[in-house]
Amino acid sequence: GRATDRVQILEKIPLVANPQAKEPAEIASNIKYHAHYSPHFSPYKFEPEQAFYATAESVRDQLIKQWNDTYSHYHKVNPKQTYYLSMEYLQGRALTNSVGNLDVQDAYANALKQLGYALEEITEQEKDAALGNGGLGRLASCFLDSMATLSLPAWGYGLRYRYGLFKQLMTKTGQEEIAEDWLEKFSPWEIPRHDVVFPIRFFGQVEVNPNGSRKWVGGEVIQAVAYDVPIPGYKTKNTNSLRLWEAKARAEDFNLFEFNDGKYESAALIHSRAQQICAVLYPGDATEDGKLLRLKQQYFLCSASLQDIITRFKERLGGKDIQWLEFPSKVAVQLNDTHPTLSIPELMRLLMDDEGLGWDEAWDITNRTIAYTNHTVLPEALEKWSQAVMWKLLPRHMEIIEEVDKRFIIMIQSTKPELEGKISDLRVLDNNPQKPVVRMANLCVVSAHTVNGVAQLHSDILKAELFSDYVKVWPTKFQNKTNGITPRRWLRFCNPELSRIITKWLKTDQWVNDLDLLVNLRQFADSSELQAEWESAKLASKQRLANYVLQVTGVSIDPKSLFDIQIKRIHEYKRQLMNILGAVYRYKKLKEMSPEERKKTTPRTIMIGGKAFATYTNAKRIVKLVSDVGAVVNTDPEVNDFLKVVFVPNYNVSVAEVLIPGSELSQHISTAGMEASGTSNMKFALNGCLIIGTLDGANVEIREEIGQDNFFLFGATADEVPRLRKEREQGLFKPDPRFEEAKQFIKSGAFGNYDYSPLLDSLEGNSGFGRGDYFLVGYDFPSYMDAQARVDEAYKDRKKWTKMSILSTAGSGKFSSDRTIGQYAKEIWKINECRLP
Ligand SMILES: NC(=O)[C@H]1O[C@H](CO)[C@@H](O)[C@H](O)[C@H]1O
């Protein structure tokens, strides 16, 4: 049937290998070439999956040339280069992004048409590369896209996890986690570099050589092998690399004797231990995970990456004598949060123990090379590793960390005696007898030349609170770098309809890599012609979203209703609970209305999506509550024309690319001072979706840029929160009756017999663990509901709403990750573009 037709279609296509094909016919041939000569499936099979792999391989051909040219260009020019170390990269799918950045999208669409396929049908075959948890991981991926697009000599280093973030399955009992094997078949984008292999040691002991130098010996040694993923830039030939490390045991470590003795497990023990290292991404978002394997993963990333950086630094010297003091003028290392902090003692170890430098030289080089980005002020997310575990796994590094701590204390006592009393908080080691730990954030602040926050409010809070005493020691060390998102994936490629309109009215598509140009849309915000086009694009995206929701949940939603969306990791500080309590109150009021009254309301579809950390009970209860409320509301004939509540399962990058273009209102309602930045807020604003939110993270700057009239603001501000918590403890808090009514309605069993009192009790009482409404849901609920009422009113005036939507996009220029990376390059890394001729 169709399958044979496809093969017959394929038969007619000439079989010609042409890696640099640009014309559709040539491309079709090249795809056929890969279907034949890069076989991964049975012969004469060309189903969507086979077509995807063949297409991806033909695109990879196009990338490889630019990739190799870029590699040799950087080698030849030998510019200062940046190395971004991150435990997470949330890349999503690569095919659409690659053909888009190579500017061959239309050619590939035509070529596939000749092969009997639509490009969309093929791109959907690709699995998300979900090697990250949320904002921090996706930011790293947006940064890679901007570093390439700005033709900056920059590399990403990460781990090649076998299992990325779990798949979220929604069942009667709520969220279930399913392992997601993204490499089950293979990734067409990665290339193993069997000549880039480094030994990584664990455990063992430190030996002192006769000349007093120290050497780390013994323990177990695992090999780190590089797998490179191409990172194409937009409208540039530069194609950078994301180098992911895989772990494998040395062949000679396989114990043949034991094997022949039948002791198979122990014979292969070292191999299974090696496999464990990169097996799974730790699924905790904004929480630390103190497991030994996590620490092994972190060290594996740091050691492999630094050994590789030093090896290539030497290579680029072309045999000339090594001037180590020049290392920082050729190498900039950025730590994405504290997860790669071990880079600091590892660089010290490599410079002293392997290269023979003294402490002061090594320290000077390390300090001038490494910079650190902080992504959260949440206490439970600040990593502290047990000193005992560190001594066992990394004895040489613990020695170096002790020395850093000692020298820091001496420096404070000699240069900042007024801070003597603060040393126990500022020092790197916390030697409390219960559980002595290493404070990773302190080690980063003490060792790095620059520390930055990820939004202005967050950076101000770092300087005024978390790191305030360090500011007294190093007043110029602290910077702000407000986050950004790549406009390629998050507008140009995921919302082609809106992109076409923007290009038409701006008379250029330069905005795709010069996003500040969007401001020129402002002059047309009142134009009914633009508004009509804008609304039709939004409606088309809403229809696509509605089709997707029907497909994955079975719930049909009405594109004529207001599409209200909150998608992000489930966490109490992000207050999805306030959103669902608001929905419950809205439902209850609709039930109490007469049919006439209901008709006057603004129909709304509330969609919530996000994964909860498997052991985070309250987060899983929130997920269940949303789906239980939806199950009742959506099947209630009295109200389901006016309200629908949907939990969108398995939220990831590809789902976001469908949801964001079709959204009209998005919620970023965290307790002020707790969301460092947020980045989905930027993606929504860029796609003309209005925001209801608190003055938290990047919301503050988005509101400044798009205009406060186009932002539905509510809630306590960050500086009010400590006082409000205190007043709560003193029992001064008076709950809003709507808040009480919503809670009671849930407790009444209106949404099934699951016992939600443990979750709702977290909102009760004046204080105590898991109680006392620490995230101020009760305090902010009334202003939140008032803001939602303003939304309902505003949505009735479509002309006004569409104008606000256009002004939201027009004011989003600042939030391009090109602006962010441009600032990192200039103000932290001191690197320049190195564009291919
Ligand atoms: N864990 C995160 O996602 C963190 O990093 C992101 C990227 O800087 C921030 O936007 C987010 O507010 C923060 O919680």
The ligand as a Gaussian input file, in Angstrom:
#p B3LYP/6-31G(d) Opt

LIG

0 1
 N       16.713000      26.090000      37.523000
 C       16.489000      27.070000      36.750000
 O       15.836000      26.911000      35.764000
 C       17.114000      28.382000      37.083000
 O       17.795000      28.905000      35.968000
 C       17.044000      29.537000      34.964000
 C       18.026000      30.049000      33.935000
 O       18.819000      31.056000      34.454000
 C       16.203000      30.679000      35.529000
 O       15.445000      31.263000      34.514000
 C       15.297000      30.138000      36.630000
 O       14.620000      31.228000      37.219000
 C       16.131000      29.411000      37.693000
 O       15.286000      28.766000      38.621000

